[in-house]
């Protein structure tokens, strides 16, 4: 069964460093998302991406965050200068959007630890 | 915010019992979905109910939707230890575009 692949599974970084989280969505999906989940808390929407541009973003997704689809298969989330509070599990998701309902397929997540 | 809010936050039951989780939301929606998350893993879609539907079944899952009360429930019948997970409802608002907004989740523990 097709799956969304995320790398790395766990990254530890120092505060102020740049981090890039990578995702390979399902190949025929058109809509891509990043969510994050601080340990034990709710799943928070960050950004959605369609047709090579951001279609929606939350207030969490400030200037420190950016997304890119550099090569038609990868979908990346970059955090320019990490803060302690960026420590969380980051989930990539994708959907075809064909059914008119956004049933998302999630990756297993990338755990980011900022020290 | 039109995010869903589940209750209870945590639920502990014995195998074979039924588990009921509730979700409330604030604004008009296109559809409501339930997802499951095993500890430390990604979310997995369970079931979707559209705003013009009142009840839907999938295996041991039964979902209801009451748009007048802006609420939904997820019933898992004859629970198993393998059902132990967190369960989240997710909504997409009519006006808000494509983003699914998740609630805080209900953590279900099923003991054998």
Interface residues (C-beta under 8 A of the other chain):
Chain A: X4 X31 X33 X35 X41 X42 X43 X44 X45 X48 X50 X55 X56 X58 X89 X91 X93 X97 X101 X102 X103 X104 X105 X106 X107 X108 X109
Chain B: X3 X30 X31 X33 X35 X37 X40 X41 X42 X43 X44 X45 X48 X50 X88 X92 X96 X97 X98 X99 X100 X101 X102 X103 X104 X105
